[in-house]
C-alpha cells in the first residue's frame, strides 16, 4: 500500500471496536490495532512479523495452516468457521471464544487478509445460561431459525419425545418433526405464525380447520401435541422457540367425556332398571377401557349382579350377591355412600373369590346399587379413572331416581284419580238429592233450617271442589296474605258439624297463609278432633311467634302412632278415609311449614304448626267459648 492510504487505513482500524489483524500471503502478521492488547494480551508491535498461528490454540495450529493457505489461494469476504465454535490463544496461554470475519485486501500487487476478531465471551456465557435453562424446562423444546425453519437447538426432553438424540435433529428442517408427507401443511403453519406472531395465539392447539397438530417419532408413531411458540431475536438472528406438550391423555379424557355424555343420554332414556345396569356396565368398559365390570342393584337387603361384562364373566366366573351391609367392599361402599378403591384385592380377607382381579374400585349409585370396576393389574387406576367412574355412577343414580320417581308418580296418579272419582261420585250424589229436595219444596213452606242446610250443602260442595283441586292439581299455594287468626278459626269451626263440642281461642293476631288452603287445614283438624274426641270435646287454638297449635281434651294419640297419623290412608275409624290429616300435612308443607303431633296439656291430641310467619297481638286476648 502507498504510505498515505496505509496511514488512513490504519487510522480507521484503530477506531474499530474489534481487534483488527492483517496477515500477508505467508501467514505473517503485518499489522495489529491497539484492541489486540485487550483481547490477546500482546502489544501490537509484539505481533508484527509473527505467524498468525501464535494466536491459534496449539491443538488447532496444524489444521489452521492448511485452512489459511486454502483461503489465501481463493479469498472471499466471509465469516470464518461458520457454524463452528472458534477460540483464540492469549499471551498467557489461556483460550477465549471468538467470532472472526475475513476479508481479502490488496494494493500495489500485494495480497493480504484482514481479520476482524470479536470477543464473544459474554455471548458464550449467555449461551451457556440459555442452554442450561433449555434443559431445565420440563417440556420438550425445539428452537429453529425463523427465516429458514432450520432446527438449531433441541433439549433432551424433545429428543425423548421424538425418539432421537438431540444432536441428530439439529440442522434438519422443522417439518421433519411432523408426520411424513405433510411437510407443506406444517411449513405453511410455521410460516404463518412467524409472519404474524400474536400473544392471543401463542399456543397452537390445532390447524385453522380444527384438525389436530401431531409430531412423528423415529418409529413412525403420531403424537398429538400443542405448541407454545415464541418468536425472538438473538444476536441479530430471528428465532422461534416451540415448547411441545403431549396432549394424548387430554385428548383421551375429552373422548371419554364425550362418550360419558352420550351414555348419560341413553341412561336417561332407559325404561327399566335392568337396562340401566347393562348400559352402565358397557359404558364403564368403553369409556374407561376396563373389561371387568359388574353392576349390582339393591333388592331389599341384597346387592345382586344385574349386569356383568363378558370379560368379568370369563375371567372371574359367576359373581356373587352381597348383603347391603357387611365387610365386603361392595357392601361398605353401598352402606357408606362413598366410593372405595382397593389397589390389590388379594389383601381383602372377606372370603370372596375374585379370580384374576387385582385392582378394584366401587362406586355407589345412591340407594340403587354399586358399580364395580376391576383390573388384573395392581394399582391400575388413575385419578381420572376414579373421577369418570364416579360421574358415571352419579348419572346412573339420577337415571334410576328418575325411573323410580316416574313409576311412583304413575302409581300415585292412578290412586289419586281413583280417589277423585270416589269423592265425586259418593259425595255429589247425596248432595244432589238434598239440593233437589230443597228446590222441590213449595214456596213459603221451607223448613225452619232450610237456609242453614243450603249453606252447609254449598260449603260441602266447596270442600269437594277443594279436595278435587288438591288431588288433581296438587297442593300448591297460590297467594299468601295476612289473615285474622280468630276470624279464620271461627269461620272454619262454624263450617264443621261440631255437635256439643266447644272452641277456645287462647291467643290471636295475624298470620300469613293462603286463605283457601288454610280453611282446608283447620276444618280437617277440627273434624278430626270431633271424630276422635267425642261430641263434647273442647278444642283449643293459639297463635304464637313460632306458628299456631290446635289441641283437644280427647283421648289423644298413642306415641307409637304419632309419626304415622299424617300419612295417607292411616285411620282408626271404621268409616274413615285416612286423608284428613294427610291433607293437613300437605297444606302445611306447601307453605314450608312443619307439623308435629304431640300431647295436649289435658292428655289429648295437639298439632303444632311451626315455621309460620305470625304477628301475635300484644294485648291479652279473652278466651271465647262457642258451642254448636
C-alpha positions in Angstrom: 0.0 0.0 0.0 1.1 3.6 -0.5 2.1 5.3 2.7 -0.7 7.8 2.7 -3.6 5.4 2.1 -2.0 3.0 4.5 -2.0 5.6 7.3 -5.6 6.4 6.6 -6.5 2.7 6.6 -4.7 2.1 9.9 -6.5 5.2 11.4 -9.8 3.5 10.5 -8.7 0.2 12.0 -7.6 1.9 15.2 -11.1 3.3 15.6 -12.7 -0.1 15.3 -14.2 -1.7 18.5 -12.9 -5.1 17.2 -9.3 -6.4 17.2 -8.0 -5.9 13.6 -5.2 -8.1 12.3 -3.7 -8.0 8.8 -1.8 -11.1 7.5 0.2 -11.5 4.4 0.1 -14.4 2.0 2.8 -16.2 4.0 0.6 -16.1 7.1 2.7 -13.4 8.9 1.1 -10.6 10.8 1.8 -7.2 9.1 -0.5 -5.0 11.3 -2.5 -5.2 14.5 -4.5 -2.4 16.1 -4.4 -1.5 19.8 -7.5 -3.6 20.5 -5.4 -6.8 20.3 -3.9 -5.9 23.7 -7.2 -6.1 25.5 -8.2 -9.2 23.6 -4.9 -11.2 23.5 -2.6 -9.5 25.9 0.1 -8.7 23.3 1.3 -5.2 22.4 0.7 -4.7 18.6 4.4 -4.4 18.0 5.0 -7.8 19.5 2.7 -9.4 16.9 4.1 -7.8 13.7 6.2 -10.3 11.9 4.9 -13.3 13.9 2.9 -16.1 12.2 -0.8 -15.8 12.7 -0.7 -19.3 14.4 0.7 -17.5 17.5 -2.9 -16.6 18.3 -4.3 -20.1 17.5 -4.7 -22.7 20.2 -1.9 -25.4 19.9 -4.4 -28.2 19.2 -5.7 -26.4 16.1 -2.5 -25.0 14.7 -1.7 -27.7 12.2 -5.2 -27.7 10.7 -5.2 -23.9 10.7 -2.2 -23.7 8.4 -3.9 -25.7 5.7 -7.1 -23.7 6.1 -5.2 -20.4 5.9 -3.4 -21.4 2.7 -6.7 -22.6 1.1 -8.3 -19.3 1.9 -5.4 -17.1 0.6 -5.5 -19.1 -2.6 -9.2 -18.3 -3.1 -10.1 -15.4 -0.8 -13.6 -14.0 -0.2 -15.3 -11.9 2.4 -17.0 -14.3 4.8 -17.3 -15.4 8.4 -14.6 -17.7 9.5 -15.7 -21.2 10.6 -19.4 -20.6 10.1 -21.4 -22.8 12.4 -18.2 -23.7 14.4 -17.1 -22.7 17.9 -13.9 -20.7 17.4 -11.3 -19.8 20.0 -8.0 -17.9 20.3 -4.9 -18.2 22.4 -3.9 -15.3 24.6 -0.3 -14.4 25.6 -0.8 -16.1 29.0 -1.8 -19.4 27.2 -5.5 -19.1 28.1 -8.1 -19.5 25.4 -11.1 -17.3 24.7 -14.1 -17.8 22.4 -14.0 -15.6 19.3 -16.0 -14.6 16.3 -13.8 -13.9 13.2 -14.7 -12.2 9.9 -12.2 -12.5 7.0 -11.8 -10.0 4.1 -9.2 -10.0 1.3 -7.3 -6.7 0.7 -4.7 -5.7 -1.7 -2.7 -2.8 -3.1 0.3 -2.5 -5.4 0.3 -6.1 -6.2 0.4 -7.3 -2.6 -2.4 -9.6 -1.4 -3.2 -9.6 2.3 -6.1 -10.8 4.5 -7.8 -8.7 7.2 -9.3 -10.5 10.2 -11.8 -8.7 12.4 -11.8 -10.5 15.7 -14.5 -10.1 18.3 -14.6 -11.3 21.9 -17.7 -13.4 22.4 -17.1 -14.5 26.0 -20.3 -12.6 27.2 -22.2 -14.2 24.3 -20.9 -17.7 25.2 -21.8 -17.1 28.9 -25.3 -16.1 27.8 -25.5 -19.1 25.5 -24.4 -21.5 28.3 -27.1 -20.0 30.6 -29.6 -20.3 27.7 -28.8 -23.9 27.2 -29.0 -24.6 30.9 -32.5 -23.1 31.0 -33.4 -25.0 27.9 -32.5 -28.3 29.5 -34.3 -27.3 32.8 -37.6 -26.8 31.0 -39.8 -29.8 31.9 -41.3 -29.9 28.4 -39.8 -30.7 25.0 -38.3 -27.6 23.4 -37.1 -27.0 19.8 -35.6 -23.8 18.6 -35.5 -23.1 14.9 -34.4 -20.3 12.6 -37.5 -18.2 11.9 -36.4 -17.4 8.4 -35.3 -20.9 7.2 -37.0 -23.3 9.6 -33.7 -25.0 10.3 -33.5 -26.5 13.8 -30.7 -25.1 15.8 -31.4 -26.3 19.4 -33.2 -29.3 20.8 -33.4 -30.2 24.5 -33.2 -33.7 25.9 -36.9 -34.0 26.5 -37.7 -33.2 22.9 -35.3 -36.0 21.9 -37.0 -38.3 24.3 -40.5 -37.4 22.9 -39.4 -38.0 19.3 -37.1 -40.9 19.9 -33.9 -39.1 18.6 -30.7 -37.9 20.1 -31.0 -34.1 20.2 -27.9 -33.6 18.0 -29.5 -35.8 15.3 -32.2 -33.2 14.9 -30.0 -30.1 14.8 -29.6 -28.8 11.2 -32.8 -30.5 9.9 -35.9 -28.6 8.8 -38.6 -28.2 11.4 -41.0 -30.0 9.2 -39.1 -33.2 9.9 -40.7 -33.1 13.4 -44.1 -33.7 11.9 -45.9 -36.5 10.0 -44.3 -37.7 6.8 -46.0 -36.5 3.7 -47.4 -33.3 5.4 -44.4 -31.1 5.1 -46.2 -28.4 3.1 -49.0 -28.2 5.5 -46.8 -27.8 8.6 -44.4 -25.4 6.8 -47.4 -23.2 6.0 -48.5 -23.2 9.6 -44.9 -22.4 10.7 -44.5 -19.5 8.2 -48.0 -18.1 9.0 -47.1 -17.9 12.7 -43.6 -16.4 12.1 -45.2 -13.8 9.8 -47.8 -12.7 12.4 -46.9 -13.9 15.9 -49.6 -13.0 18.5 -49.9 -13.3 22.2 -53.5 -14.4 21.6 -52.4 -17.4 19.6 -49.1 -18.2 21.2 -50.3 -21.7 21.9 -51.1 -23.6 18.7 -53.8 -26.2 19.5 -54.9 -27.1 16.0 -54.8 -26.1 12.4 -57.3 -23.4 11.2 -59.6 -26.2 10.1 -59.7 -27.6 13.6 -57.6 -30.7 12.9 -55.0 -31.7 15.5 -51.3 -31.0 15.3 -49.0 -34.0 15.5 -45.3 -34.8 15.8 -44.0 -38.1 14.4 -41.4 -40.2 16.3 -38.5 -42.0 14.9 -40.6 -45.1 15.0 -43.5 -43.5 13.0 -45.9 -43.0 15.9 -48.1 -39.9 15.6 -48.4 -38.0 18.9 -51.0 -35.2 19.3 -49.3 -32.0 20.7 -50.0 -28.4 21.4 -47.1 -25.9 20.7 -46.4 -22.8 22.8 -44.5 -20.8 20.2 -42.5 -17.6 20.7 -40.5 -15.6 18.2 -37.5 -13.7 19.5 -34.2 -12.1 18.3 -30.8 -13.4 19.5 -27.5 -12.0 18.1 -29.2 -10.3 15.1 -30.9 -13.6 14.3 -34.6 -14.2 14.5 -35.5 -17.5 16.1 -38.7 -19.3 17.1 -38.9 -21.5 20.2 -41.6 -24.1 20.3 -42.5 -25.8 23.6 -44.2 -29.0 22.8 -46.7 -30.7 25.1 -48.0 -34.2 24.6 -51.8 -34.0 24.8 -52.5 -37.7 24.3 -54.0 -38.0 27.8 -56.0 -34.8 27.4 -57.4 -36.0 24.0 -58.4 -39.3 25.6 -60.0 -37.6 28.5 -62.0 -35.4 26.1 -63.1 -38.5 24.2 -64.1 -40.2 27.5 -66.2 -37.1 28.4 -68.0 -37.1 25.1 -68.7 -40.8 25.4 -69.9 -40.2 29.0 -72.3 -37.6 27.8 -73.7 -39.9 25.1 -74.0 -42.7 27.7 -75.9 -40.4 30.1 -78.4 -39.6 27.4 -79.0 -43.3 26.9 -79.3 -43.8 30.6 -82.0 -41.1 30.9 -83.9 -42.6 28.1 -83.9 -46.2 29.5 -87.2 -47.8 30.5 -86.2 -50.2 33.4 -83.5 -50.8 36.0 -82.0 -53.8 34.1 -81.5 -51.7 31.0 -79.8 -49.0 33.0 -77.5 -51.6 34.7 -76.5 -53.0 31.3 -75.8 -49.5 29.9 -73.6 -48.6 32.9 -71.6 -51.8 32.7 -71.0 -51.3 28.9 -70.2 -47.6 29.5 -67.6 -48.4 32.1 -65.9 -50.7 29.6 -66.0 -48.4 26.5 -65.3 -45.1 28.4 -62.7 -46.2 31.0 -61.2 -49.1 28.9 -61.5 -51.7 31.6 -63.1 -55.0 30.7 -64.1 -56.4 34.1 -67.2 -54.6 35.3 -70.2 -55.6 37.4 -73.2 -53.5 38.2 -75.3 -54.6 41.2 -78.8 -53.5 42.0 -80.2 -53.3 45.5 -83.2 -55.6 46.2 -84.3 -55.5 49.7 -81.2 -56.2 51.8 -79.2 -57.7 48.9 -76.9 -56.4 46.1 -77.5 -58.7 43.2 -75.4 -58.7 40.0 -77.7 -57.2 37.3 -75.1 -56.6 34.6 -71.7 -58.4 34.1 -69.4 -57.7 31.2 -68.1 -60.6 29.1 -64.6 -60.0 30.4 -65.6 -60.2 34.0 -67.7 -63.3 33.5 -64.9 -65.0 31.6 -62.1 -64.2 34.0 -64.0 -64.1 37.3 -66.8 -66.5 36.9 -70.3 -66.1 38.3 -70.4 -63.0 40.5 -71.9 -63.3 44.0 -74.8 -61.5 45.6 -73.6 -59.3 48.5 -75.5 -58.1 51.6 -76.2 -54.4 51.7 -74.1 -54.2 54.9 -71.1 -56.4 55.5 -67.3 -56.5 55.3 -67.1 -56.8 51.5 -66.0 -53.5 49.8 -69.2 -53.6 47.6 -71.3 -53.6 50.8 -69.1 -51.0 52.5 -69.4 -48.6 49.5 -73.2 -49.1 49.4 -73.6 -48.7 53.1 -71.4 -45.6 53.4 -72.4 -44.0 50.2 -68.7 -43.3 49.4 -66.6 -44.5 46.6 -63.9 -47.1 47.6 -60.7 -48.1 45.8 -58.6 -51.2 46.5 -55.2 -51.4 44.9 -54.9 -55.1 45.4 -58.0 -57.2 46.3 -55.8 -60.1 47.5 -55.3 -58.1 50.7 -59.0 -58.5 51.4 -60.0 -61.2 53.9 -63.7 -61.4 53.3 -63.9 -64.9 51.9 -64.9 -64.0 48.3 -63.2 -65.3 45.2 -62.4 -62.5 42.7 -60.4 -64.6 40.2 -57.6 -62.8 38.5 -58.8 -59.3 39.7 -56.2 -57.2 41.5 -57.3 -53.5 41.4 -60.9 -52.7 42.1 -63.0 -49.6 42.6 -66.6 -49.4 43.9 -68.9 -46.5 43.2 -72.4 -46.4 44.8 -75.4 -45.4 42.8 -77.2 -43.8 45.7 -79.5 -46.4 47.3 -79.9 -48.2 44.0 -76.7 -50.3 43.9 -73.0 -50.3 43.2 -70.8 -50.1 40.1 -67.7 -52.3 40.4 -64.7 -51.9 38.1 -61.7 -54.2 38.4 -58.5 -54.9 36.6 -55.8 -57.7 36.7 -53.0 -55.2 37.3 -52.2 -53.9 40.8 -52.8 -50.2 41.3 -54.2 -49.8 37.8 -56.5 -46.8 38.4 -55.5 -43.2 37.7 -57.3 -40.3 39.4 -59.1 -39.6 36.1 -60.4 -43.1 36.1 -62.0 -42.7 39.5 -63.4 -39.3 38.6 -65.1 -40.6 35.4 -66.4 -43.7 37.2 -67.8 -41.6 39.9 -69.6 -39.3 37.4 -70.9 -42.4 35.6 -72.3 -43.8 38.9 -73.9 -40.4 39.8 -75.5 -40.2 36.3 -76.8 -43.8 36.8 -78.2 -42.8 40.2 -80.0 -39.9 38.5 -81.4 -42.1 35.8 -82.6 -44.7 38.4 -84.1 -41.9 40.6 -86.0 -40.6 37.6 -87.2 -44.1 36.8 -88.3 -44.7 40.4 -90.0 -41.3 40.5 -91.8 -41.9 37.2 -93.0 -45.3 38.5 -94.2 -43.8 41.8 -95.8 -40.9 40.0 -97.7 -43.2 37.8 -98.9 -45.3 40.7 -99.8 -42.2 42.7 -101.7 -40.7 39.8 -103.7 -43.9 39.5 -104.6 -43.8 43.2 -105.4 -40.1 43.1 -107.5 -40.4 40.0 -109.4 -43.3 41.6 -109.9 -41.3 44.8 -111.1 -38.3 42.9 -113.7 -40.4 41.2 -114.9 -41.8 44.5 -115.1 -38.4 46.1 -117.0 -37.0 43.2 -119.4 -40.0 43.0 -120.0 -40.8 46.7 -120.4 -37.2 47.9 -122.1 -35.5 45.0 -125.0 -37.9 44.8 -126.4 -37.2 48.3 -125.7 -33.5 47.8 -127.7 -33.6 44.6 -130.6 -35.3 46.4 -130.6 -32.8 49.2 -130.5 -29.9 46.9 -133.3 -31.4 44.8 -135.5 -31.7 47.9 -134.9 -28.1 48.8 -135.7 -27.0 45.3 -138.9 -29.1 45.3 -140.5 -27.6 48.4 -143.5 -25.3 47.8 -142.8 -21.6 48.1 -143.1 -20.4 51.7 -143.1 -23.9 53.0 -139.3 -24.3 53.5 -138.2 -25.9 56.7 -137.0 -23.7 59.6 -133.4 -24.7 58.9 -133.6 -24.6 55.1 -131.2 -21.7 54.8 -128.7 -23.3 57.1 -128.9 -26.6 55.2 -128.4 -24.9 51.9 -125.3 -23.0 53.3 -123.8 -26.2 54.6 -124.5 -28.0 51.4 -122.9 -25.2 49.5 -119.9 -25.4 51.8 -119.7 -29.2 51.4 -119.7 -28.8 47.6 -116.9 -26.3 48.0 -115.0 -28.8 50.1 -115.4 -31.4 47.3 -114.1 -28.9 44.8 -111.1 -28.1 47.0 -110.3 -31.8 47.5 -110.6 -32.5 43.8 -108.4 -29.5 43.1 -105.7 -30.8 45.6 -105.9 -34.3 44.2 -105.8 -33.3 40.5 -103.9 -30.0 40.7 -101.6 -30.6 43.7 -101.2 -28.7 47.0 -99.5 -25.6 45.6 -100.1 -22.3 47.4 -101.4 -19.6 45.1 -101.4 -16.5 47.2 -100.2 -15.9 50.8 -101.8 -12.9 52.6 -102.2 -11.7 56.2 -105.2 -13.2 57.8 -107.0 -12.6 61.1 -106.3 -15.8 63.1 -109.5 -15.6 65.2 -111.8 -14.8 62.2 -110.4 -17.7 60.1 -110.5 -20.2 63.0 -114.1 -19.2 64.0 -115.4 -19.4 60.4 -113.8 -22.8 59.9 -115.3 -24.1 63.2 -118.8 -22.9 62.1 -118.5 -25.0 58.9 -117.8 -28.2 60.8 -120.6 -30.3 62.3 -119.3 -29.9 65.9 -122.5 -31.0 67.9 -121.8 -30.1 71.6 -118.0 -29.5 71.0 -116.5 -26.2 72.1 -113.8 -24.0 70.6 -111.5 -22.0 72.8 -109.1 -19.3 71.2 -106.3 -18.7 73.7 -104.4 -16.1 71.7 -104.8 -14.4 68.3 -103.2 -12.0 65.9 -102.2 -12.0 62.2 -100.7 -14.9 60.3 -99.7 -15.3 56.6 -101.3 -18.1 54.6 -103.3 -19.0 51.5 -106.9 -18.2 52.5 -108.4 -21.1 50.6 -105.8 -23.8 51.7 -105.8 -22.8 55.3 -109.5 -23.4 55.6 -109.0 -27.0 54.5 -106.3 -27.4 57.1 -108.3 -26.1 60.1 -111.5 -27.8 59.1 -109.7 -31.2 58.8 -108.1 -30.6 62.3 -111.5 -29.7 63.8 -113.3 -32.6 62.2 -110.5 -35.0 63.4 -110.9 -33.7 67.0 -114.7 -34.2 67.0 -114.5 -37.6 65.3 -111.9 -38.9 67.8 -112.5 -36.8 70.9 -116.3 -37.2 71.1 -119.2 -34.8 70.6 -118.4 -32.8 73.8 -114.7 -32.3 73.1 -113.1 -28.9 73.7 -110.7 -27.7 71.1 -108.2 -25.0 72.0 -106.3 -22.9 69.4 -103.5 -20.5 70.0 -101.2 -18.3 67.9 -97.5 -17.7 68.9 -94.3 -16.3 67.5 -93.4 -19.7 66.0 -96.8 -20.6 64.5 -100.0 -21.9 65.9 -101.4 -25.0 67.7 -104.7 -26.9 67.7 -105.3 -29.1 70.8 -108.2 -31.1 72.3 -109.0 -32.8 75.5 -109.9 -36.1 73.9 -108.2 -39.5 74.4 -105.1 -38.4 72.5 -102.8 -40.3 70.1 -100.5 -43.0 71.4 -96.8 -42.1 71.0 -96.2 -45.0 68.7 -98.8 -43.7 66.2 -97.9 -40.0 66.2 -95.4 -40.3 63.3 -98.0 -42.3 61.2 -101.2 -40.3 61.6 -100.2 -37.8 58.9 -99.5 -40.5 56.4 -102.2 -41.0 53.6 -104.6 -43.8 54.4 -103.9 -44.0 58.1 -107.1 -44.1 60.2 -108.6 -45.8 63.3 -112.2 -45.1 62.3 -114.2 -47.8 60.6 -115.6 -45.4 58.0 -112.6 -43.1 57.9 -110.8 -42.3 54.6 -107.4 -41.6 56.2 -107.0 -38.5 54.1 -107.9 -35.6 56.5 -104.6 -35.4 58.5 -102.5 -36.1 55.4 -104.2 -33.1 53.7 -103.2 -31.1 56.8 -99.5 -32.1 56.4 -99.5 -31.5 52.6 -101.0 -28.0 53.0 -98.5 -27.2 55.7 -95.6 -28.4 53.6 -96.9 -26.3 50.6 -96.5 -23.3 52.9 -93.0 -24.5 54.0 -94.4 -25.2 57.5 -93.7 -28.2 59.7 -96.4 -30.2 61.6 -95.6 -32.0 64.8 -98.0 -34.3 66.7 -97.7 -34.2 70.5 -99.8 -34.5 73.6 -102.0 -31.6 74.9 -102.0 -30.4 78.5 -105.1 -32.4 79.2 -103.8 -35.6 77.6 -105.5 -35.2 74.3 -104.0 -34.6 70.8 -102.0 -31.5 70.0 -101.0 -30.4 66.5 -98.2 -27.8 66.4 -97.6 -26.0 63.2 -94.3 -24.1 63.1 -92.4 -22.0 60.5 -95.4 -19.8 60.1 -95.0 -16.0 59.7 -97.1 -14.6 62.5 -97.9 -11.3 64.3 -99.4 -12.1 67.7 -101.4 -9.3 69.3 -99.7 -7.8 72.3 -102.9 -7.2 74.4 -104.3 -10.1 76.3 -107.0 -11.9 74.4 -110.0 -13.0 76.2 -110.8 -16.7 75.7 -114.0 -17.3 74.0 -116.2 -20.5 74.2 -118.6 -21.4 71.4 -120.9 -24.3 71.3 -123.0 -25.8 68.5 
